[in-house]
C-alpha cells in the first residue's frame, strides 16, 4: 500500500499563512503577486479592503491553475499533491 501526502489548502489566507514567512521562495511572478496581494488584504489600508480582497482572490485563482507554481509548491511543501478548496 502506498501512502500519498496531500496538502489541502482551505482558502487564499491559508496558503498565504503557509508562505508568508518563508525566505526560500523562488521568484515566480504569480506567486509573489499572490503573497503581496494577500499581505495587502491582511495588513493594508482598510479603505482598500474590497479591491485588495479581489486582487488576492484573483491571484489565488491563477495559482490554482498554474502548473509551474503547483509543481514548485508540491516540491516546496514536500507533498505528492495539492488540493485547493
N, CA, C and O atoms as a Maestro MAE file, in Angstrom:
{
 s_m_m2io_version
 :::
 2.0.0
}

f_m_ct {
 s_m_title
 :::
 protein
 m_atom[340] {
  # First column is atom index #
  i_m_mmod_type
  r_m_x_coord
  r_m_y_coord
  r_m_z_coord
  i_m_residue_number
  s_m_chain_name
  s_m_pdb_residue_name
  s_m_pdb_atom_name
  i_m_atomic_number
  :::
  1 25 0.845 -1.178 0.000 1 A "UNK " " N  " 7
  2 3 0.000 0.000 0.000 1 A "UNK " " CA " 6
  3 2 0.889 1.240 0.000 1 A "UNK " " C  " 6
  4 15 1.834 1.344 0.782 1 A "UNK " " O  " 8
  5 25 0.576 2.158 -0.874 2 A "UNK " " N  " 7
  6 3 1.325 3.403 -0.972 2 A "UNK " " CA " 6
  7 2 0.552 4.525 -0.299 2 A "UNK " " C  " 6
  8 15 -0.661 4.648 -0.465 2 A "UNK " " O  " 8
  9 25 1.253 5.320 0.446 3 A "UNK " " N  " 7
  10 3 0.644 6.457 1.130 3 A "UNK " " CA " 6
  11 2 1.040 7.729 0.404 3 A "UNK " " C  " 6
  12 15 2.217 7.977 0.145 3 A "UNK " " O  " 8
  13 25 0.027 8.534 0.077 4 A "UNK " " N  " 7
  14 3 0.275 9.813 -0.588 4 A "UNK " " CA " 6
  15 2 0.105 10.941 0.417 4 A "UNK " " C  " 6
  16 15 -0.788 10.922 1.264 4 A "UNK " " O  " 8
  17 25 0.987 11.920 0.298 5 A "UNK " " N  " 7
  18 3 0.867 13.114 1.125 5 A "UNK " " CA " 6
  19 2 0.148 14.181 0.306 5 A "UNK " " C  " 6
  20 15 0.658 14.669 -0.703 5 A "UNK " " O  " 8
  21 25 -1.052 14.528 0.768 6 A "UNK " " N  " 7
  22 3 -1.875 15.509 0.072 6 A "UNK " " CA " 6
  23 2 -2.048 16.723 0.978 6 A "UNK " " C  " 6
  24 15 -2.517 16.611 2.111 6 A "UNK " " O  " 8
  25 25 -1.663 17.872 0.459 7 A "UNK " " N  " 7
  26 3 -1.851 19.128 1.179 7 A "UNK " " CA " 6
  27 2 -3.158 19.746 0.701 7 A "UNK " " C  " 6
  28 15 -3.338 19.989 -0.492 7 A "UNK " " O  " 8
  29 25 -4.057 19.995 1.625 8 A "UNK " " N  " 7
  30 3 -5.332 20.617 1.287 8 A "UNK " " CA " 6
  31 2 -5.274 22.081 1.729 8 A "UNK " " C  " 6
  32 15 -5.138 22.388 2.914 8 A "UNK " " O  " 8
  33 25 -5.379 22.959 0.757 9 A "UNK " " N  " 7
  34 3 -5.375 24.402 1.007 9 A "UNK " " CA " 6
  35 2 -6.827 24.841 1.115 9 A "UNK " " C  " 6
  36 15 -7.585 24.740 0.150 9 A "UNK " " O  " 8
  37 25 -7.213 25.326 2.283 10 A "UNK " " N  " 7
  38 3 -8.602 25.655 2.560 10 A "UNK " " CA " 6
  39 2 -9.065 26.987 1.962 10 A "UNK " " C  " 6
  40 15 -10.251 27.168 1.685 10 A "UNK " " O  " 8
  41 25 -8.121 27.921 1.763 11 A "UNK " " N  " 7
  42 3 -8.517 29.268 1.321 11 A "UNK " " CA " 6
  43 2 -7.265 30.037 0.900 11 A "UNK " " C  " 6
  44 15 -6.145 29.586 1.141 11 A "UNK " " O  " 8
  45 25 -7.457 31.195 0.273 12 A "UNK " " N  " 7
  46 3 -6.298 32.029 -0.044 12 A "UNK " " CA " 6
  47 2 -5.497 32.395 1.204 12 A "UNK " " C  " 6
  48 15 -4.266 32.396 1.175 12 A "UNK " " O  " 8
  49 25 -6.189 32.702 2.290 13 A "UNK " " N  " 7
  50 3 -5.480 33.093 3.511 13 A "UNK " " CA " 6
  51 2 -4.717 31.912 4.119 13 A "UNK " " C  " 6
  52 15 -3.676 32.105 4.747 13 A "UNK " " O  " 8
  53 25 -5.218 30.722 3.938 14 A "UNK " " N  " 7
  54 3 -4.498 29.546 4.419 14 A "UNK " " CA " 6
  55 2 -3.172 29.404 3.672 14 A "UNK " " C  " 6
  56 15 -2.128 29.196 4.291 14 A "UNK " " O  " 8
  57 25 -3.214 29.519 2.334 15 A "UNK " " N  " 7
  58 3 -1.975 29.434 1.551 15 A "UNK " " CA " 6
  59 2 -1.031 30.563 1.936 15 A "UNK " " C  " 6
  60 15 0.165 30.335 2.114 15 A "UNK " " O  " 8
  61 25 -1.549 31.766 2.066 16 A "UNK " " N  " 7
  62 3 -0.719 32.914 2.450 16 A "UNK " " CA " 6
  63 2 -0.039 32.661 3.790 16 A "UNK " " C  " 6
  64 15 1.142 32.967 3.954 16 A "UNK " " O  " 8
  65 25 -0.777 32.106 4.750 17 A "UNK " " N  " 7
  66 3 -0.193 31.865 6.069 17 A "UNK " " CA " 6
  67 2 0.932 30.834 6.008 17 A "UNK " " C  " 6
  68 15 1.874 30.899 6.797 17 A "UNK " " O  " 8
  69 25 0.842 29.889 5.083 18 A "UNK " " N  " 7
  70 3 1.902 28.897 4.926 18 A "UNK " " CA " 6
  71 2 3.147 29.474 4.250 18 A "UNK " " C  " 6
  72 15 4.262 29.007 4.482 18 A "UNK " " O  " 8
  73 25 2.948 30.488 3.418 19 A "UNK " " N  " 7
  74 3 4.046 31.028 2.611 19 A "UNK " " CA " 6
  75 2 4.659 32.316 3.150 19 A "UNK " " C  " 6
  76 15 5.817 32.606 2.851 19 A "UNK " " O  " 8
  77 25 3.932 33.084 3.924 20 A "UNK " " N  " 7
  78 3 4.317 34.461 4.232 20 A "UNK " " CA " 6
  79 2 5.660 34.600 4.933 20 A "UNK " " C  " 6
  80 15 6.351 35.596 4.717 20 A "UNK " " O  " 8
  81 25 6.048 33.664 5.745 21 A "UNK " " N  " 7
  82 3 7.301 33.780 6.492 21 A "UNK " " CA " 6
  83 2 8.477 33.082 5.805 21 A "UNK " " C  " 6
  84 15 9.609 33.161 6.282 21 A "UNK " " O  " 8
  85 25 8.215 32.409 4.702 22 A "UNK " " N  " 7
  86 3 9.276 31.644 4.062 22 A "UNK " " CA " 6
  87 2 10.282 32.561 3.376 22 A "UNK " " C  " 6
  88 15 9.913 33.487 2.655 22 A "UNK " " O  " 8
  89 25 11.529 32.290 3.611 23 A "UNK " " N  " 7
  90 3 12.609 33.045 2.978 23 A "UNK " " CA " 6
  91 2 13.165 32.302 1.761 23 A "UNK " " C  " 6
  92 15 14.047 32.812 1.070 23 A "UNK " " O  " 8
  93 25 12.651 31.105 1.503 24 A "UNK " " N  " 7
  94 3 13.218 30.251 0.457 24 A "UNK " " CA " 6
  95 2 12.381 30.192 -0.811 24 A "UNK " " C  " 6
  96 15 12.624 29.337 -1.664 24 A "UNK " " O  " 8
  97 25 11.409 31.073 -0.957 25 A "UNK " " N  " 7
  98 3 10.581 31.052 -2.156 25 A "UNK " " CA " 6
  99 2 11.352 31.582 -3.353 25 A "UNK " " C  " 6
  100 15 12.115 32.542 -3.245 25 A "UNK " " O  " 8
  101 25 11.142 30.946 -4.487 26 A "UNK " " N  " 7
  102 3 11.742 31.479 -5.709 26 A "UNK " " CA " 6
  103 2 10.815 32.550 -6.273 26 A "UNK " " C  " 6
  104 15 9.658 32.659 -5.866 26 A "UNK " " O  " 8
  105 25 11.313 33.308 -7.177 27 A "UNK " " N  " 7
  106 3 10.559 34.440 -7.726 27 A "UNK " " CA " 6
  107 2 9.716 34.013 -8.923 27 A "UNK " " C  " 6
  108 15 10.077 34.272 -10.071 27 A "UNK " " O  " 8
  109 25 8.612 33.370 -8.650 28 A "UNK " " N  " 7
  110 3 7.609 33.123 -9.682 28 A "UNK " " CA " 6
  111 2 6.620 34.279 -9.594 28 A "UNK " " C  " 6
  112 15 5.991 34.482 -8.555 28 A "UNK " " O  " 8
  113 25 6.483 35.026 -10.661 29 A "UNK " " N  " 7
  114 3 5.722 36.278 -10.619 29 A "UNK " " CA " 6
  115 2 4.335 36.127 -10.014 29 A "UNK " " C  " 6
  116 15 3.951 36.914 -9.149 29 A "UNK " " O  " 8
  117 25 3.576 35.126 -10.456 30 A "UNK " " N  " 7
  118 3 2.214 34.971 -9.940 30 A "UNK " " CA " 6
  119 2 2.207 34.619 -8.462 30 A "UNK " " C  " 6
  120 15 1.294 35.020 -7.741 30 A "UNK " " O  " 8
  121 25 3.193 33.886 -8.001 31 A "UNK " " N  " 7
  122 3 3.278 33.525 -6.585 31 A "UNK " " CA " 6
  123 2 3.629 34.747 -5.736 31 A "UNK " " C  " 6
  124 15 3.030 34.968 -4.683 31 A "UNK " " O  " 8
  125 25 4.584 35.526 -6.187 32 A "UNK " " N  " 7
  126 3 4.966 36.745 -5.469 32 A "UNK " " CA " 6
  127 2 3.804 37.736 -5.455 32 A "UNK " " C  " 6
  128 15 3.543 38.379 -4.438 32 A "UNK " " O  " 8
  129 25 3.112 37.858 -6.583 33 A "UNK " " N  " 7
  130 3 1.952 38.759 -6.630 33 A "UNK " " CA " 6
  131 2 0.884 38.301 -5.642 33 A "UNK " " C  " 6
  132 15 0.284 39.123 -4.951 33 A "UNK " " O  " 8
  133 25 0.643 36.984 -5.573 34 A "UNK " " N  " 7
  134 3 -0.341 36.460 -4.626 34 A "UNK " " CA " 6
  135 2 0.044 36.813 -3.186 34 A "UNK " " C  " 6
  136 15 -0.801 37.272 -2.417 34 A "UNK " " O  " 8
  137 25 1.287 36.606 -2.824 35 A "UNK " " N  " 7
  138 3 1.738 36.902 -1.462 35 A "UNK " " CA " 6
  139 2 1.570 38.397 -1.167 35 A "UNK " " C  " 6
  140 15 1.088 38.772 -0.098 35 A "UNK " " O  " 8
  141 25 1.964 39.239 -2.109 36 A "UNK " " N  " 7
  142 3 1.807 40.690 -1.927 36 A "UNK " " CA " 6
  143 2 0.334 41.093 -1.819 36 A "UNK " " C  " 6
  144 15 -0.033 41.900 -0.965 36 A "UNK " " O  " 8
  145 25 -0.512 40.524 -2.694 37 A "UNK " " N  " 7
  146 3 -1.939 40.860 -2.667 37 A "UNK " " CA " 6
  147 2 -2.576 40.406 -1.358 37 A "UNK " " C  " 6
  148 15 -3.411 41.114 -0.794 37 A "UNK " " O  " 8
  149 25 -2.190 39.241 -0.879 38 A "UNK " " N  " 7
  150 3 -2.730 38.735 0.386 38 A "UNK " " CA " 6
  151 2 -2.250 39.578 1.558 38 A "UNK " " C  " 6
  152 15 -3.012 39.867 2.481 38 A "UNK " " O  " 8
  153 25 -0.994 39.967 1.515 39 A "UNK " " N  " 7
  154 3 -0.461 40.820 2.568 39 A "UNK " " CA " 6
  155 2 -1.174 42.171 2.585 39 A "UNK " " C  " 6
  156 15 -1.473 42.706 3.652 39 A "UNK " " O  " 8
  157 25 -1.444 42.718 1.401 40 A "UNK " " N  " 7
  158 3 -2.193 43.978 1.323 40 A "UNK " " CA " 6
  159 2 -3.593 43.808 1.901 40 A "UNK " " C  " 6
  160 15 -4.099 44.701 2.582 40 A "UNK " " O  " 8
  161 25 -4.218 42.670 1.634 41 A "UNK " " N  " 7
  162 3 -5.554 42.422 2.173 41 A "UNK " " CA " 6
  163 2 -5.517 42.346 3.698 41 A "UNK " " C  " 6
  164 15 -6.372 42.925 4.369 41 A "UNK " " O  " 8
  165 25 -4.536 41.639 4.245 42 A "UNK " " N  " 7
  166 3 -4.469 41.448 5.696 42 A "UNK " " CA " 6
  167 2 -3.946 42.676 6.437 42 A "UNK " " C  " 6
  168 15 -4.418 42.994 7.529 42 A "UNK " " O  " 8
  169 25 -2.973 43.361 5.846 43 A "UNK " " N  " 7
  170 3 -2.266 44.418 6.575 43 A "UNK " " CA " 6
  171 2 -2.391 45.803 5.959 43 A "UNK " " C  " 6
  172 15 -1.893 46.783 6.514 43 A "UNK " " O  " 8
  173 25 -3.055 45.885 4.812 44 A "UNK " " N  " 7
  174 3 -3.149 47.167 4.120 44 A "UNK " " CA " 6
  175 2 -4.236 48.053 4.688 44 A "UNK " " C  " 6
  176 15 -4.890 47.725 5.678 44 A "UNK " " O  " 8
  177 25 -4.404 49.164 4.043 45 A "UNK " " N  " 7
  178 3 -5.408 50.150 4.444 45 A "UNK " " CA " 6
  179 2 -6.802 49.540 4.332 45 A "UNK " " C  " 6
  180 15 -7.160 48.967 3.303 45 A "UNK " " O  " 8
  181 25 -7.577 49.669 5.397 46 A "UNK " " N  " 7
  182 3 -8.938 49.122 5.402 46 A "UNK " " CA " 6
  183 2 -9.830 49.818 4.374 46 A "UNK " " C  " 6
  184 15 -10.864 49.277 3.984 46 A "UNK " " O  " 8
  185 25 -9.440 50.998 3.940 47 A "UNK " " N  " 7
  186 3 -10.227 51.695 2.926 47 A "UNK " " CA " 6
  187 2 -10.128 51.000 1.561 47 A "UNK " " C  " 6
  188 15 -10.964 51.230 0.687 47 A "UNK " " O  " 8
  189 25 -9.109 50.151 1.377 48 A "UNK " " N  " 7
  190 3 -8.912 49.426 0.122 48 A "UNK " " CA " 6
  191 2 -9.235 47.947 0.252 48 A "UNK " " C  " 6
  192 15 -8.844 47.159 -0.610 48 A "UNK " " O  " 8
  193 25 -9.934 47.553 1.301 49 A "UNK " " N  " 7
  194 3 -10.122 46.129 1.580 49 A "UNK " " CA " 6
  195 2 -10.848 45.400 0.449 49 A "UNK " " C  " 6
  196 15 -10.533 44.245 0.163 49 A "UNK " " O  " 8
  197 25 -11.813 46.055 -0.196 50 A "UNK " " N  " 7
  198 3 -12.563 45.386 -1.268 50 A "UNK " " CA " 6
  199 2 -11.665 45.064 -2.456 50 A "UNK " " C  " 6
  200 15 -11.682 43.939 -2.956 50 A "UNK " " O  " 8
  201 25 -10.893 46.024 -2.907 51 A "UNK " " N  " 7
  202 3 -10.006 45.787 -4.051 51 A "UNK " " CA " 6
  203 2 -8.880 44.833 -3.673 51 A "UNK " " C  " 6
  204 15 -8.462 44.011 -4.488 51 A "UNK " " O  " 8
  205 25 -8.386 44.936 -2.441 52 A "UNK " " N  " 7
  206 3 -7.327 44.022 -2.003 52 A "UNK " " CA " 6
  207 2 -7.842 42.589 -1.918 52 A "UNK " " C  " 6
  208 15 -7.123 41.650 -2.260 52 A "UNK " " O  " 8
  209 25 -9.078 42.418 -1.466 53 A "UNK " " N  " 7
  210 3 -9.660 41.067 -1.418 53 A "UNK " " CA " 6
  211 2 -9.836 40.511 -2.828 53 A "UNK " " C  " 6
  212 15 -9.558 39.338 -3.075 53 A "UNK " " O  " 8
  213 25 -10.296 41.347 -3.744 54 A "UNK " " N  " 7
  214 3 -10.464 40.912 -5.140 54 A "UNK " " CA " 6
  215 2 -9.116 40.519 -5.742 54 A "UNK " " C  " 6
  216 15 -9.013 39.485 -6.402 54 A "UNK " " O  " 8
  217 25 -8.087 41.331 -5.524 55 A "UNK " " N  " 7
  218 3 -6.756 41.013 -6.053 55 A "UNK " " CA " 6
  219 2 -6.235 39.700 -5.471 55 A "UNK " " C  " 6
  220 15 -5.650 38.890 -6.191 55 A "UNK " " O  " 8
  221 25 -6.445 39.489 -4.170 56 A "UNK " " N  " 7
  222 3 -6.000 38.254 -3.536 56 A "UNK " " CA " 6
  223 2 -6.740 37.048 -4.130 56 A "UNK " " C  " 6
  224 15 -6.113 36.048 -4.477 56 A "UNK " " O  " 8
  225 25 -8.046 37.137 -4.246 57 A "UNK " " N  " 7
  226 3 -8.828 36.020 -4.782 57 A "UNK " " CA " 6
  227 2 -8.517 35.755 -6.250 57 A "UNK " " C  " 6
  228 15 -8.441 34.600 -6.670 57 A "UNK " " O  " 8
  229 25 -8.336 36.815 -7.030 58 A "UNK " " N  " 7
  230 3 -7.988 36.645 -8.445 58 A "UNK " " CA " 6
  231 2 -6.627 35.961 -8.597 58 A "UNK " " C  " 6
  232 15 -6.464 35.069 -9.429 58 A "UNK " " O  " 8
  233 25 -5.660 36.381 -7.795 59 A "UNK " " N  " 7
  234 3 -4.333 35.776 -7.907 59 A "UNK " " CA " 6
  235 2 -4.336 34.345 -7.368 59 A "UNK " " C  " 6
  236 15 -3.574 33.509 -7.854 59 A "UNK " " O  " 8
  237 25 -5.170 34.049 -6.384 60 A "UNK " " N  " 7
  238 3 -5.336 32.681 -5.883 60 A "UNK " " CA " 6
  239 2 -5.887 31.778 -6.984 60 A "UNK " " C  " 6
  240 15 -5.431 30.646 -7.147 60 A "UNK " " O  " 8
  241 25 -6.863 32.273 -7.735 61 A "UNK " " N  " 7
  242 3 -7.419 31.502 -8.852 61 A "UNK " " CA " 6
  243 2 -6.353 31.209 -9.902 61 A "UNK " " C  " 6
  244 15 -6.333 30.121 -10.478 61 A "UNK " " O  " 8
  245 25 -5.478 32.161 -10.150 62 A "UNK " " N  " 7
  246 3 -4.389 31.943 -11.107 62 A "UNK " " CA " 6
  247 2 -3.438 30.873 -10.591 62 A "UNK " " C  " 6
  248 15 -3.024 29.991 -11.343 62 A "UNK " " O  " 8
  249 25 -3.094 30.951 -9.319 63 A "UNK " " N  " 7
  250 3 -2.171 29.971 -8.727 63 A "UNK " " CA " 6
  251 2 -2.741 28.563 -8.814 63 A "UNK " " C  " 6
  252 15 -2.013 27.615 -9.110 63 A "UNK " " O  " 8
  253 25 -4.037 28.421 -8.560 64 A "UNK " " N  " 7
  254 3 -4.648 27.095 -8.581 64 A "UNK " " CA " 6
  255 2 -4.510 26.427 -9.939 64 A "UNK " " C  " 6
  256 15 -4.462 25.200 -10.021 64 A "UNK " " O  " 8
  257 25 -4.445 27.208 -10.994 65 A "UNK " " N  " 7
  258 3 -4.394 26.631 -12.339 65 A "UNK " " CA " 6
  259 2 -3.011 26.717 -12.990 65 A "UNK " " C  " 6
  260 15 -2.848 26.280 -14.129 65 A "UNK " " O  " 8
  261 25 -2.028 27.264 -12.306 66 A "UNK " " N  " 7
  262 3 -0.682 27.424 -12.862 66 A "UNK " " CA " 6
  263 2 0.162 26.187 -12.559 66 A "UNK " " C  " 6
  264 15 0.560 25.969 -11.414 66 A "UNK " " O  " 8
  265 25 0.433 25.387 -13.574 67 A "UNK " " N  " 7
  266 3 1.153 24.130 -13.390 67 A "UNK " " CA " 6
  267 2 2.554 24.348 -12.814 67 A "UNK " " C  " 6
  268 15 2.983 23.597 -11.938 67 A "UNK " " O  " 8
  269 25 3.264 25.358 -13.293 68 A "UNK " " N  " 7
  270 3 4.616 25.609 -12.791 68 A "UNK " " CA " 6
  271 2 4.603 25.934 -11.296 68 A "UNK " " C  " 6
  272 15 5.439 25.441 -10.538 68 A "UNK " " O  " 8
  273 25 3.665 26.754 -10.889 69 A "UNK " " N  " 7
  274 3 3.573 27.105 -9.463 69 A "UNK " " CA " 6
  275 2 3.176 25.885 -8.647 69 A "UNK " " C  " 6
  276 15 3.734 25.649 -7.576 69 A "UNK " " O  " 8
  277 25 2.223 25.110 -9.140 70 A "UNK " " N  " 7
  278 3 1.813 23.920 -8.402 70 A "UNK " " CA " 6
  279 2 2.937 22.908 -8.276 70 A "UNK " " C  " 6
  280 15 3.124 22.318 -7.212 70 A "UNK " " O  " 8
  281 25 3.679 22.703 -9.337 71 A "UNK " " N  " 7
  282 3 4.839 21.801 -9.261 71 A "UNK " " CA " 6
  283 2 5.849 22.317 -8.248 71 A "UNK " " C  " 6
  284 15 6.405 21.542 -7.469 71 A "UNK " " O  " 8
  285 25 6.085 23.609 -8.259 72 A "UNK " " N  " 7
  286 3 7.019 24.204 -7.304 72 A "UNK " " CA " 6
  287 2 6.518 24.024 -5.870 72 A "UNK " " C  " 6
  288 15 7.289 23.640 -4.990 72 A "UNK " " O  " 8
  289 25 5.230 24.300 -5.628 73 A "UNK " " N  " 7
  290 3 4.683 24.189 -4.278 73 A "UNK " " CA " 6
  291 2 4.659 22.746 -3.777 73 A "UNK " " C  " 6
  292 15 4.880 22.497 -2.592 73 A "UNK " " O  " 8
  293 25 4.396 21.812 -4.661 74 A "UNK " " N  " 7
  294 3 4.447 20.395 -4.278 74 A "UNK " " CA " 6
  295 2 5.844 20.047 -3.799 74 A "UNK " " C  " 6
  296 15 6.004 19.365 -2.786 74 A "UNK " " O  " 8
  297 25 6.832 20.500 -4.502 75 A "UNK " " N  " 7
  298 3 8.215 20.269 -4.095 75 A "UNK " " CA " 6
  299 2 8.542 21.045 -2.817 75 A "UNK " " C  " 6
  300 15 9.178 20.507 -1.911 75 A "UNK " " O  " 8
  301 25 8.117 22.289 -2.742 76 A "UNK " " N  " 7
  302 3 8.391 23.151 -1.593 76 A "UNK " " CA " 6
  303 2 7.812 22.558 -0.306 76 A "UNK " " C  " 6
  304 15 8.473 22.552 0.732 76 A "UNK " " O  " 8
  305 25 6.577 22.062 -0.380 77 A "UNK " " N  " 7
  306 3 5.918 21.501 0.794 77 A "UNK " " CA " 6
  307 2 6.183 20.005 0.975 77 A "UNK " " C  " 6
  308 15 5.700 19.383 1.921 77 A "UNK " " O  " 8
  309 25 6.958 19.446 0.053 78 A "UNK " " N  " 7
  310 3 7.321 18.028 0.128 78 A "UNK " " CA " 6
  311 2 6.072 17.143 0.232 78 A "UNK " " C  " 6
  312 15 5.949 16.316 1.135 78 A "UNK " " O  " 8
  313 25 5.160 17.340 -0.710 79 A "UNK " " N  " 7
  314 3 3.939 16.533 -0.750 79 A "UNK " " CA " 6
  315 2 3.764 15.962 -2.152 79 A "UNK " " C  " 6
  316 15 4.513 16.297 -3.070 79 A "UNK " " O  " 8
  317 25 2.778 15.106 -2.301 80 A "UNK " " N  " 7
  318 3 2.540 14.473 -3.600 80 A "UNK " " CA " 6
  319 2 1.477 15.206 -4.424 80 A "UNK " " C  " 6
  320 15 1.426 15.089 -5.648 80 A "UNK " " O  " 8
  321 25 0.654 15.944 -3.738 81 A "UNK " " N  " 7
  322 3 -0.442 16.623 -4.414 81 A "UNK " " CA " 6
  323 2 -0.931 17.778 -3.557 81 A "UNK " " C  " 6
  324 15 -0.848 17.736 -2.330 81 A "UNK " " O  " 8
  325 25 -1.443 18.812 -4.222 82 A "UNK " " N  " 7
  326 3 -2.090 19.918 -3.526 82 A "UNK " " CA " 6
  327 2 -3.514 20.010 -4.048 82 A "UNK " " C  " 6
  328 15 -3.755 20.011 -5.256 82 A "UNK " " O  " 8
  329 25 -4.443 20.089 -3.117 83 A "UNK " " N  " 7
  330 3 -5.849 20.284 -3.467 83 A "UNK " " CA " 6
  331 2 -6.302 21.616 -2.883 83 A "UNK " " C  " 6
  332 15 -6.056 21.933 -1.719 83 A "UNK " " O  " 8
  333 25 -6.969 22.376 -3.730 84 A "UNK " " N  " 7
  334 3 -7.463 23.688 -3.328 84 A "UNK " " CA " 6
  335 2 -8.954 23.648 -3.116 84 A "UNK " " C  " 6
  336 15 -9.685 23.036 -3.895 84 A "UNK " " O  " 8
  337 25 -9.404 24.290 -2.075 85 A "UNK " " N  " 7
  338 3 -10.852 24.414 -1.797 85 A "UNK " " CA " 6
  339 2 -11.352 25.728 -2.318 85 A "UNK " " C  " 6
  340 15 -12.538 26.032 -2.189 85 A "UNK " " O  " 8
  :::
 }
 m_bond[339] {
  # First column is bond index #
  i_m_from
  i_m_to
  i_m_order
  :::
  1 1 2 1
  2 2 3 1
  3 3 4 2
  4 3 5 1
  5 5 6 1
  6 6 7 1
  7 7 8 2
  8 7 9 1
  9 9 10 1
  10 10 11 1
  11 11 12 2
  12 11 13 1
  13 13 14 1
  14 14 15 1
  15 15 16 2
  16 15 17 1
  17 17 18 1
  18 18 19 1
  19 19 20 2
  20 19 21 1
  21 21 22 1
  22 22 23 1
  23 23 24 2
  24 23 25 1
  25 25 26 1
  26 26 27 1
  27 27 28 2
  28 27 29 1
  29 29 30 1
  30 30 31 1
  31 31 32 2
  32 31 33 1
  33 33 34 1
  34 34 35 1
  35 35 36 2
  36 35 37 1
  37 37 38 1
  38 38 39 1
  39 39 40 2
  40 39 41 1
  41 41 42 1
  42 42 43 1
  43 43 44 2
  44 43 45 1
  45 45 46 1
  46 46 47 1
  47 47 48 2
  48 47 49 1
  49 49 50 1
  50 50 51 1
  51 51 52 2
  52 51 53 1
  53 53 54 1
  54 54 55 1
  55 55 56 2
  56 55 57 1
  57 57 58 1
  58 58 59 1
  59 59 60 2
  60 59 61 1
  61 61 62 1
  62 62 63 1
  63 63 64 2
  64 63 65 1
  65 65 66 1
  66 66 67 1
  67 67 68 2
  68 67 69 1
  69 69 70 1
  70 70 71 1
  71 71 72 2
  72 71 73 1
  73 73 74 1
  74 74 75 1
  75 75 76 2
  76 75 77 1
  77 77 78 1
  78 78 79 1
  79 79 80 2
  80 79 81 1
  81 81 82 1
  82 82 83 1
  83 83 84 2
  84 83 85 1
  85 85 86 1
  86 86 87 1
  87 87 88 2
  88 87 89 1
  89 89 90 1
  90 90 91 1
  91 91 92 2
  92 91 93 1
  93 93 94 1
  94 94 95 1
  95 95 96 2
  96 95 97 1
  97 97 98 1
  98 98 99 1
  99 99 100 2
  100 99 101 1
  101 101 102 1
  102 102 103 1
  103 103 104 2
  104 103 105 1
  105 105 106 1
  106 106 107 1
  107 107 108 2
  108 107 109 1
  109 109 110 1
  110 110 111 1
  111 111 112 2
  112 111 113 1
  113 113 114 1
  114 114 115 1
  115 115 116 2
  116 115 117 1
  117 117 118 1
  118 118 119 1
  119 119 120 2
  120 119 121 1
  121 121 122 1
  122 122 123 1
  123 123 124 2
  124 123 125 1
  125 125 126 1
  126 126 127 1
  127 127 128 2
  128 127 129 1
  129 129 130 1
  130 130 131 1
  131 131 132 2
  132 131 133 1
  133 133 134 1
  134 134 135 1
  135 135 136 2
  136 135 137 1
  137 137 138 1
  138 138 139 1
  139 139 140 2
  140 139 141 1
  141 141 142 1
  142 142 143 1
  143 143 144 2
  144 143 145 1
  145 145 146 1
  146 146 147 1
  147 147 148 2
  148 147 149 1
  149 149 150 1
  150 150 151 1
  151 151 152 2
  152 151 153 1
  153 153 154 1
  154 154 155 1
  155 155 156 2
  156 155 157 1
  157 157 158 1
  158 158 159 1
  159 159 160 2
  160 159 161 1
  161 161 162 1
  162 162 163 1
  163 163 164 2
  164 163 165 1
  165 165 166 1
  166 166 167 1
  167 167 168 2
  168 167 169 1
  169 169 170 1
  170 170 171 1
  171 171 172 2
  172 171 173 1
  173 173 174 1
  174 174 175 1
  175 175 176 2
  176 175 177 1
  177 177 178 1
  178 178 179 1
  179 179 180 2
  180 179 181 1
  181 181 182 1
  182 182 183 1
  183 183 184 2
  184 183 185 1
  185 185 186 1
  186 186 187 1
  187 187 188 2
  188 187 189 1
  189 189 190 1
  190 190 191 1
  191 191 192 2
  192 191 193 1
  193 193 194 1
  194 194 195 1
  195 195 196 2
  196 195 197 1
  197 197 198 1
  198 198 199 1
  199 199 200 2
  200 199 201 1
  201 201 202 1
  202 202 203 1
  203 203 204 2
  204 203 205 1
  205 205 206 1
  206 206 207 1
  207 207 208 2
  208 207 209 1
  209 209 210 1
  210 210 211 1
  211 211 212 2
  212 211 213 1
  213 213 214 1
  214 214 215 1
  215 215 216 2
  216 215 217 1
  217 217 218 1
  218 218 219 1
  219 219 220 2
  220 219 221 1
  221 221 222 1
  222 222 223 1
  223 223 224 2
  224 223 225 1
  225 225 226 1
  226 226 227 1
  227 227 228 2
  228 227 229 1
  229 229 230 1
  230 230 231 1
  231 231 232 2
  232 231 233 1
  233 233 234 1
  234 234 235 1
  235 235 236 2
  236 235 237 1
  237 237 238 1
  238 238 239 1
  239 239 240 2
  240 239 241 1
  241 241 242 1
  242 242 243 1
  243 243 244 2
  244 243 245 1
  245 245 246 1
  246 246 247 1
  247 247 248 2
  248 247 249 1
  249 249 250 1
  250 250 251 1
  251 251 252 2
  252 251 253 1
  253 253 254 1
  254 254 255 1
  255 255 256 2
  256 255 257 1
  257 257 258 1
  258 258 259 1
  259 259 260 2
  260 259 261 1
  261 261 262 1
  262 262 263 1
  263 263 264 2
  264 263 265 1
  265 265 266 1
  266 266 267 1
  267 267 268 2
  268 267 269 1
  269 269 270 1
  270 270 271 1
  271 271 272 2
  272 271 273 1
  273 273 274 1
  274 274 275 1
  275 275 276 2
  276 275 277 1
  277 277 278 1
  278 278 279 1
  279 279 280 2
  280 279 281 1
  281 281 282 1
  282 282 283 1
  283 283 284 2
  284 283 285 1
  285 285 286 1
  286 286 287 1
  287 287 288 2
  288 287 289 1
  289 289 290 1
  290 290 291 1
  291 291 292 2
  292 291 293 1
  293 293 294 1
  294 294 295 1
  295 295 296 2
  296 295 297 1
  297 297 298 1
  298 298 299 1
  299 299 300 2
  300 299 301 1
  301 301 302 1
  302 302 303 1
  303 303 304 2
  304 303 305 1
  305 305 306 1
  306 306 307 1
  307 307 308 2
  308 307 309 1
  309 309 310 1
  310 310 311 1
  311 311 312 2
  312 311 313 1
  313 313 314 1
  314 314 315 1
  315 315 316 2
  316 315 317 1
  317 317 318 1
  318 318 319 1
  319 319 320 2
  320 319 321 1
  321 321 322 1
  322 322 323 1
  323 323 324 2
  324 323 325 1
  325 325 326 1
  326 326 327 1
  327 327 328 2
  328 327 329 1
  329 329 330 1
  330 330 331 1
  331 331 332 2
  332 331 333 1
  333 333 334 1
  334 334 335 1
  335 335 336 2
  336 335 337 1
  337 337 338 1
  338 338 339 1
  339 339 340 2
  :::
 }
}
